[in-house]
Amino acid sequence: MRTVSFVEGANPRKGGLGLVGVPLIVRSLAERGHQAVLVIGGRVNPGREEFVQPDAETALQRKCGSGAFGITAFRAWGNWAFAPAILWRMSRWVRQADFVSLHSLYSFPVLAGYLLARLHGKPYGLWPHGVLAPVQRRISRRRKWLYDRLAARRILTRASVLFFSSTGEGQETRCLDLRTPAVVVPHGIDTSEYAGLPRRGEFRARYLAGHRGPLALYLGRLNAKKGLDLLIRAMALVVQRQPEAKLAIVGAGDPPSFTRQVLKWVQECDLLRHIVLTGPIASLEGKRQAFADADLFAFTSQAENFGFAVFEAMASGVPLVVSERLDYAREIARCQAGLTVGLSPADQAGAILKLLGDPGLRHRMGANGRRMAQGYSWASCGGRVERVIQAVLEGRSLPADLALPE
């Protein structure tokens, strides 16, 4: 089987890292013996440069597991990742493909992939990656309203299948009245990357002047939906009880100007001595150092369909304080990998203080998180994607065990 996938790339103007899981989703299918090429409009996600090939032909010849996988990247302009060369340089390869995958919705590479799939009569599936969540639909609402009517609605309704990474992500789209068949395919994580963390102290030495007291960590995009205003207000309550506590906020502004807003909240709460903004850390080793030094991981987002950083923290054995709005919050609570809280500074502060004050609880929850993360592998993801695509190509019903619950 041959697949061609389309996605916008990493964009410093939109937070920098892009959709970090997409190369690994596509690779997981290739490792099962298929040929897969990922078309990126813009920069390649940091850390995935090894997959880049000069064109689609060499990408489809690059060995990966039992199959072949490579990335071909096109120069792109603007927040929409406008890369018109995709249309004429990828047309031949879409014509020869069995299936097309589109990742996210509001970008030119996705529109180009849709147009090429329709031109050549190829079935395609779309991964929304959270952009259909209510909180996301409110961002740039007017522009999205227009694009929805020009193209996005057609892209969604004409797809053979929608891939959601969690049940909650799919259920959030009920109000859109989409009739497209849908499945739930969780992303994966390579837990081996977070085994055997670096020695404690390197991250603290670099960013916190060697601070030895309690440390909470946030790692992710600095974005309006992430609840950072609430987390900062929660830290104001935490330091009243734990004056030595600090919070490290790791990530890039999305958009970049949002970093100034976060710093403003820190200043308004008089927490410049207690909160440090490190900027983005793209390297795996840099993230491993951050997790090694953290006493807990705080992620109080208003919405999150998977949350790679959450699973990376669990794989690192770091206990969690997470918003009950996360789609995997119930499982985190069931596995006792962390504390789930409401969207109030008082609730968040109480959970942070509870973990900081109980080393034994932190250790137990960290160990439980490691076990939970191990259940989400890229091999499982690739197997599920393969089953869905084969059902589409053979005209069969989608796998019942992956169907989005009613």
N, C-alpha and C positions, 0 to 999 in steps of 0.2 A: 504494500500500500504506500502511496506517495501523498504527502500533505504539504500544503503551503500555508503559512500563518502570517498574519499582518498585525503590527503594533507600532505605536509611536515610541520614540526612544527617550532616553534620559535627557531632561531639559533643565538647565540651571535656572531658567526663569519660572519653572513650575515645581521646584523642590529638588531637582537634580538627579535622583536615582531612577526615576521611571518605574514601570511595573516589573519589579525585580524577579517575580516568580515566573514570568512568561518563558524566558529561555529554558528554565528547568522543566516546565510543563511539556514543552515541545521535545526537549531531550528525552524525557521519560518515555515518550511514545517511540522515538527512534531506537532506544535501547532494547525494545521488544522486537526489533527486526524490520522496522519500517524506514522509509526514506522521508526525511522531514527538513524543510528549510524554513527559517524564520526571517521575514522581511521586516526590517526596522527603519522607520523614517526618523532620522536623527542619530544621536549618539547611542552607542551600545551601553547597556547597564554596566556600571563599574564592577570589575571582577569577572566579567564574562567575555573579555576580549579574546580569550583563547579560541572561542568558537567562530570568530569572524573570518570570512572567506571573501575573496575579491568579487565573486559572482555566484549566482544560483547553481550553476553547473558544478563548480568545485565544492560548494556547500553540500550538495547532494552526494558527493563522493567522499566526504570526510567520515571516516569510520567512527561509530559510536555504539558501543555494545554490539548487538547483533545487526544493527542497521547503520544508518548514516544521518548525520545532523550537522548543520552549519548555519551561520547567520550571515546575511548580506545586508549591509546598511547603506542607506541613501541619504545624501545631504538634504536637510529639511530646513524650512524657514518658519519662524513664528510659533506661537503657542499651539496652533493647529497642526504643526508638523507637516507643512505643505511640501510635498516631494513628488512633483509630477512625473519624474522619470520612472517611478514605480509602474505607472500605467503601461508604458511601452516596453520596458525591460523585463517585466514579470508576466506579460500576457502569455507568452509561449509556455511558461512553466505552470501557470494555472490551467491552461488547456490540457497539459499532460498530467495534471494532478487528479487524484481520486476525491480529495476532500479539501476544503478551505476552512481555516479557523481565523476568526476575527477577535481581537482582544481589546476590550473597552469599547467606546462608542463614538466619542466626540473628537475625532482626529481624521486627518486626511488619509493616512495609511489604511484605516478601517474602511473608509469610503471607497478607496481604490480597490481593496480586496473584494468588497461587495460588488462593485461594478464589473470586475474581471470575472468573478464567479457567475454573475448573471449573464455576462457576454458569452461565456463558454458552457453554460448550463451545468455548473458544478454545484453539488450540495455544500452548504456551509453551516458552521455553528458559531455562535457568538458567546464569549465570556464577558459579562458586564464588569467584573472586577469592582463591584460596589458603586458604580456611577448611577445606578437607578435607585439608590437609597434616598428616602425623603430629604435628609439633610444635604445630600449632594445635589439633588435636583433644584434646591433653592439657590445654589451658587450659580452665578451668571444666568439667572432664570430667563431673561429676555432673549439672549442669544440662543439658549437651548430651545426655547419655545419655537423660534423661527426654524432652527435646524431640524427639530423634531418633525415639523410639518413638511419640510423639504426632502428629508432623507432618513432620519433616524428611525421614525416609525416604520418605514418600509423595510429597513435593515432588520429590525427586530421581528416583524411579522412574517417575513419571507424566509427566515432562517429555518433550517431543518431541526435545530435543537438549540436551546439555551443551556449553557453550563454555569451553574452556581456553585460557589465553593462552600456554601453552608445552607441549611434549610432556612435560616432566618433571612439570608440575603434574597432567596427566592420569594419568600412570603411577603417581603417588603414591596414587591412589585404587583401585588394583587390589585391595587387600586388602578393600575395601568390597563387592566383588562386585556392582557396579552394571552393569545390563544396558542402560542408557539409551544410545542412540547419542551419540557424542561427536565433536567437531571441535576443531582447534587454530586459533585466530585470534589472532595476536599483536596487542597494543595498538600504538598509533602514538605519534608524537611530532612536534611542530611544530618542526623544527630551526631554522627562521628566528628563533624567539624567543630562541635562544642564539647567534646570529651577531652579531658586533660587540659584544662584551662591554664593560661600563664600564671606565674606566681603573682600573688596579691600585691598591689601597691603601684604598679606601673601607670595605670590610668590616673590614680590619685596624685602621683608625683607630677604627671604632665599637666593636669588640668585643675587640681585642687591643692597645690602646694604641699602635697604629702599628708593631707587631712586624714586623721586616724579615727574620727568619730563615725556615727551612723551616717550611712549614705543611701539615699533612694535614687533610682535611675529611671529616666524616661528616654526612650530611643525611638525615633520615628520622624515623620514629617511634622513641621510646625504649621498646622493648618487649623482653620476655624472649627472643624468638626472634632478635633482631638481633645477638647475640654481642658486645654492648658490653663485657661483663666481660673477654672475651678481647682485644678491641682495646685496652682500657685497660692490661691487663697487658703487651701488646705494646709500648705506648708507654713503659712503664717500662724495657723493654730498649732501645728506640730512643734514649732520652735519655742512656743510658750511653755511647753512641757519638756521638750528636749532641746535645749539651747545649742547643743553641739551638732544637731542634725543638719545635713545638707542635701540638696537635690541637684543632680546633674541632668540638664536637658540637652540631649544629643540629637542633632538633626538640622536640616536646612529649612528655611522658610518657604512655604508653598501658598502664595507667591513669596518671593524673597522679602518683600516689604513687610510680611507678617512677622518676621523676626523682630522688627522694631516694636510691634504691638506687644509681643511677649515680653520684651525688655521693659516696656512701659508698665505692664502689670507687675513685674518684679519690683520696679522702683516705687510704684504706688503702695505696695505692701511692705516697703522698707526691708527687702530681703536680699539686697545686693551681697551681703556677707554670707548668705545661706544658699543662694542659687547661682549656679554657673551655667552659661550657655556656651557649649564647646564648639558649635557649628557641626557640620556633617562629618561623620566618620564612615567612609565607604569601605575600607579594607576589612577583611575578615578578622585579621589579627587585632585591629583596633577595636572591633566590637567584642572580641573575646576578652580583651583586657578590661573593657568596661564592665562586662558581666562578672568577671573575676572579682572586681572590687566592689560590686553592688551588694548591699544587704537585702534589698528588695527591688522589684521592678514595678513601677506605677504606670498604668495605662488606662486612663479614665476617659476614653473616647466616647463621643455621643453615638457612634455607629462604627462597626468594623466587621467585615464579612469573614476574614480569616485572621489577619494580623501576624505577619511573619515575625516581627520583633517579639511578640508574646511567646510564640513557639520557640524562638531562639533562646529567650530567657529561661523557659522551662527546660530546654535541652541542656542549658548551662547549670541547672540546679538552683536557679534563683527564684524564691517565692514571689507570688504576684499579689498586687492590689489592682483589680481591674473593674471597669464599669460593668454593671449588670446588663448594659446595652450591647456588649460584645456578643456575637452569635455563638461563641463557644463558652460563654460565661457559665452556663448551667453545667457543662461537662467539667469545667475547671473546679467548680464548687463540689460536684459529685466526687471527683478524684482527689479533692482536698489538696489541690496544687496552689491554692491561693485564696484570698478573700475577695468576694464580689460585693460591690458597693453601689449605692445610688449616686445620682449626679448632684451631690451636695458637698460643699467643703467639709462640713462637720463629719459626715459619714466617711469621707476619704481620709480625713485626719485621724479619725478613730481607728481605722484599719491599719494605717501606717504606724501609729503608735503601738498598736497591739503587736505587730510583727517586730518592730524595733525593740520592744521590751521583752521578747520571748525567743531567745536563740534556739531553744529546742523546737519550737513551732516552726521557725524559719527552716531549720534543717529537715524536719519531716515533710513540710510542704515542698521544699526544693527537691527532695527525693521523689515525691509523688509526681511532681511536674516532669522530671526526667522520664519516668515510666509512661506518662501520658503522651509526651512528645514522640516517644519511640513507636507509637501506634500510627503515626502519620509519615509514611515513607513515599518517596517519589516512585518507587516500584509499584506501589498500590495505586497511585494516581495514574500512572501510565497504563496499567491494566484496565482501569475503569474507562479511561478515555478510549482505549482500543475497542472495548466492548460496545460503547455507544456508537462510535463511527462505523463499526462493522454492521451494527443493526440498521443504521441509516442507509448504508450502501446496499444492503440486502433487502431493504424494504420491510424489515421486521419491526415489531414494537420495541421501544426502548427497554433496556433491562429494568424489570419491575423493582429490583432492590435499590436502584439508583434514582427512581422517579421522585420528583418533588412531591411531598405529601400534600394532600388536599387541605 
